[in-house]
Amino acid sequence: MKLHTLINQLLFFIGLLLFPLSLFAQNIQIKGRVTDAETGDAMPFVNVYFKSTTTGITTDFDGYYTISVSKVPSDSLLASYIGYITRAKSVSKTQANQTIDFQLSTDNVKLDEVVVYAGENPAFPIMRNVIKNKDINDKKSLTAYEFESYNKIELDIDQISEKFRQRKFMQQITSVMDSIERIAGEDGKPILPIFISESISNYYYRQTPQKKREHILKTKLTGIGIQDGSLVSQLIGSSFQEYNFYNNWLNIVEKDFVSPIADGWKTYYEYILVDSLYVGEHWCYRMDITPKRVQDLAFTGTIWIDSKSYALKQIDVSIGKGANLNFVEKIKIQQELAPTISQAWLPVRTRVLIDIAEIKDQTPGMLAKFYTSNKNFKINQPHDLKFYEVPLEVEEDSRMAEKGYWETNRHDSLTPTEQNVYVMIDSIRNMPVVKSYIEIVNIVVNGYKKVGKVDIGPYVLAYNFNEVEGHRIRLGFKTNIDFSKKWVIKAYAAYGTKDTRLKYSAEVQHILSRKPWSFIGLKRTSDLEQVGLLTEDIYDNTLFLASSRFGTLRRPFIYTENTLYAQTDVRKGFTQRIKLHQQHFDPLFDFAFYKQPEDTDNSPILRSYKSSEIIIESRFTKDELFLQNDNERISLGTTKPVITLQYTLGLKGVLGGDFDYQKFNIMATQNLRLGYLGRSTYIINAGYIPSRLPYPLLRTHLGNQTFFYNSQSFNLMNYFEFVSDKYASLNYQHNFEGLFFNRIPLMRKLKWRFVATANVLYGSLRNENRTLYPTTDPDGNPVDDNFSSLGNIPYVEVGYGIENIFKFIRIDAIHRLTYKDRPGIRTFGVKVSTQFKL
């Protein structure tokens, strides 16, 4: 009996020990990942729950979820998110560990309009507190901050139709495409990866004075058509992944989008307080937002606001195809922020998707995916100002990493899909047909074909036909970085079948330093030019330069020059350039001038001249970011004014120069971002030439007698209509974006945009510069001195127009308001131009 009792007690005790384990064993764990069916991207903040219950969870920033329950309350698990079709999948009530992934498709059904009931919207008091605390919560309230940043970028071709796949060159890579169809998920469409990159960098910010610096330590680039990573390596860091919703406006794809927590939030958005819940350790208000006008550049989505600090904890928003954008199906931004020991919040992780639409039917689109992760934050420890002098720096060995570096240092592991992308890109880019198409695209975009250590081109200038030269053939080249990292050689030769004259140019440039950017150069040119249309004045518009050489040439002359120049960055924002310049003007039209205009009866009459001059140029600006592309430097611009001062000193008797003279010029230009009102650009140009000179050495104002609009010219002024030795001009353009047409019901779907322009020119010409010309040249031919100067009133033209017609066309109507009684001029004109703008 005692033994039996002892055994029963022992079994009971063992049962008590095993009872909790048996309960634990009955727990059922369901996990998985939610992704976008079209892009394959992770979807954070998605609600995953059992059907007809409140039991569930939201996915984390990488789209993963885990639900643990003792009893499965339903036979279906649902995943739902605003703007997507809710998806349901069956779930086992007995299986202990289950993996259920969801792929959600975009819901094209229009959202219901927001209904506002009596009383104040409960979201409004929260938003007022958000605005009240913006200055404290914004990371810019810190005196300084720095962090380690990991960035990942992927570019894919999507919307690949069956007809496109049947094209000859695509058939050769169909097998590769078929192997990667799973990238977009089981419900998605096949996409073709063409580029993926990773980078590790240290990012630094200082508030007063405001300075930024990024030091890119390591980069990994794999892409179709990527020849060299020197430029691309600078574009894949944190400097170009800045999304601060505390700013009133966010600049994305060169457009300004209004933030959901902008100061004027109530003007642009509707808000619905949906829930209060824990997000990590923070109790947050969840609010859904929608733009008041779908065409506006405003977001749709969800924001989570911390209930104590009223800071933005996380955000998931998108811009749909209804917005006034070209070629963009969707822009989606997801961001998670964390507080510092100060009250300010810093972004921890950011994910951005830009879905670029197909240009026309049966052509593919593109997906651009960006992911940023930041950690190891330090705040309020600013470095000295010298530390920030180089805003963007890439380690010379950034592309060389020891084995296992990325597995150890990347912030998040690559998904199996991303690992597969690297393999697929390597397979595709090595195909001969792909290499051929890459070469063709490079020629079209860059104008040059790379042949070993030289680039042949530019091809747009290879052929012209005009009345002076007949058929003009030109061949040119420039060396690339494979030739030298210090020396650049450029040259071309051109020949006209009618004038049978050889034209040429040769230039040698030596890069002295990349930090600071400094170089010297020597150039020799002998070519055909036109008065008022000099190559050096329009060098940055190759198409305009090429077209100006076709047909009838206006006041052509043979231009021979020798130039020695040097340039350096004296300090950040201050560039100094000096040029020693000698030129020979040999006209091919009826031109002559008095060598001694004070004694015209006895003065020799000359048809050509030489000039020798020293040109000193100083350029000032702030916050301008430059990228180095092999042996060139590219400016990404700035929103601050750019001021250029130029002084020219002519030297008589030096290298055959015929004149002593001086020229003064100042130019200021700026791009203004005005948020809701659009964008403005102005160019102010003023100059003074106090010397007596032939008119080719004075200021000839650029007219435009074509049917095409040119933003750099006076569009209703004739060629060579006005010449000045003292002048001041304003060129102003304002793009209203969708400010007006977005509010007209029958027109908003057209996505037209209103633009306004104004050109004003003051100028004068001293009498001593009018009396330089005889009536005939030494051979008795009449002299072409048919030019005028401005009087006491300025030349003024104003315009208004519509851009984005069929996404490419712009039409401007222009009125000439002054000098309307001159013969052969137009007081009103309509001009057309084409442009590629988002």
Beta strands, then each sheet from edge to edge (+ up, - down):
strand 1: 28-36
strand 2: 47-50
strand 3: 56-58
strand 4: 64-69
strand 5: 76-80
strand 6: 87-90
strand 7: 97-99
strand 8: 102-104
strand 9: 144-158
strand 10: 192-206
strand 11: 211-223
strand 12: 249-252
strand 13: 255-258
strand 14: 269-279
strand 15: 282-291
strand 16: 300-306
strand 17: 312-319
strand 18: 328-339
strand 19: 345-356
strand 20: 365-379
strand 21: 392-394
strand 22: 449-451
strand 23: 454-456
strand 24: 463-466
strand 25: 470-479
strand 26: 487-496
strand 27: 502-514
strand 28: 517-530
strand 29: 556-571
strand 30: 574-587
strand 31: 593-594
strand 32: 605-606
strand 33: 609-620
strand 34: 626-629
strand 35: 632-635
strand 36: 642-650
strand 37: 661-673
strand 38: 679-688
strand 39: 699-700
strand 40: 723-724
strand 41: 726-735
strand 42: 753-764
strand 43: 795-805
strand 44: 809-816
strand 45: 828-834
sheet 1: 4+ 1- 7-
sheet 2: 4+ 1- 8-
sheet 3: 3+ 2- 5+ 6-
sheet 4: 14+ 15- 16+ 17- 18+ 19- 20+ 9- 10+ 11- 21-
sheet 5: 12+ 13-
sheet 6: 22+ 23- 25+ 24-
sheet 7: 22+ 23- 25+ 26- 27+ 28- 29+ 30- 33+ 36- 37+ 38- 41+ 42- 43+ 44- 45+
sheet 8: 31+ 32-
sheet 9: 34+ 35-
sheet 10: 39+ 40-
end
